[in-house]
């Protein structure tokens, strides 16, 4: 079974992915107390999250041409999911939990048709 080329490809890809995740930790193990590493560890995660939020909301226009609140095809679910993520994150201070709840609620609202209300 493991001689199948598909399995060999999966194993090679898994090892390559694992190696790219482990090498920085192994290579920088002795540099853990360096001020640059500490600075990046403190400020890089919020900066990446901000970039992801900007990217996710890049095409969203909160107001329509008539200066009304955008409750179009993705407006209302996007507004509600964004407020839900912000509220849960302020409450629980857990980014992963906030992202999972926000993504799930957005997808649920889009799938059940809240955008057509």
N, C-alpha and C positions, 0 to 999 in steps of 0.2 A: 504494500500500500504506500509506503514512504518512497518507493522508487518512482512513483508517478511524477511527471514533471511539474504538475500543478502543486503538489505537496512540497516538492523541492523549492519551488518559487516562494511559496508561503513561508517556509522555514527560513530561507535566505532573507526575505523581507522582514520577518520578525526579528531575526538576529541583527540586521542592519538598523532597524528602528531602536532596538534595545541598546545597541552600542552607541548610537548617537545621543541617547538619553544619559548613559552612564559615563561616557568619556569626560564631559565637562566636570562632573563631580570628582572623578578620580584625578584629573589633571589639576584641579584647583583645590584639592584637599588641604594642601599645606598653606594656601593663600586665604583661608577662610576668614582670618581676622584683618585682612587688608582693607583699608578705608574705602577703596573703590568697590570692592565686592560687597561690603556692608551697605554702601550708598545705593548700588544697583539693586540689592536685595530689598531695600526699603522702598525705593521710589519706582522701580520698574513695573511691578505688578499693577499698581493703580494707573500708571501711564498706559499700559497695554489695555486695561479695561476701558479707559477713556477712549482710546482709539477704536476699540470694538463697538462702543456705544455710538460714537460718531459715524462709523461705517454702517451700522445697522439703521440709523435714522437719517442717512444721507439724502434719501429721496422723499422723505416725509415732509409735507407742508401742513403745519397745524391749522392754518386758516385757508379757506377757499378764496376764489377771486372776489366774492361778495363779502369778504371779511366775516364769514360764518365759521364756526368750528367744523373742522374736517371730520365728518362721520361717514366718509365714503367707503370704498372697497376695503381699505386697510387702515383707515384713520382711527375709528373708534376702538377696535381691538388693540391697535398699536399704542394709543394713548393709555388705555386701561392697563395693558400689560406693563408698560413702562412705569406707571405709577405704582403698580403692584410690586414690581421688582425693587423700586426705590423704597417703598414702605417696608417690605420684608427685610431688605438689607439694613435699614436703619434699626429695625426691631431686633433681628437675630445676629447681625454682623457676620453673616456667612455667605460669601459670594457664590459658592457652588449651589447652595440651597436656593438662593435668590434667582440665579440663572435658570435652574431647572423649573422652578415654579413659574417664572415669567414666560419661558419658552412654552411650557405645557399649557398655560392659560391662553397664550396668544394662539397657539395651534388649535386648541379647543374652540375658542371663539370664532376663528376663521372657518373651522370645519362644520360647526353647527349653524353658521350663518348669521352671527351677530352683526356682521358688517352690513347686512341688508335691512337692519331695523331703522 
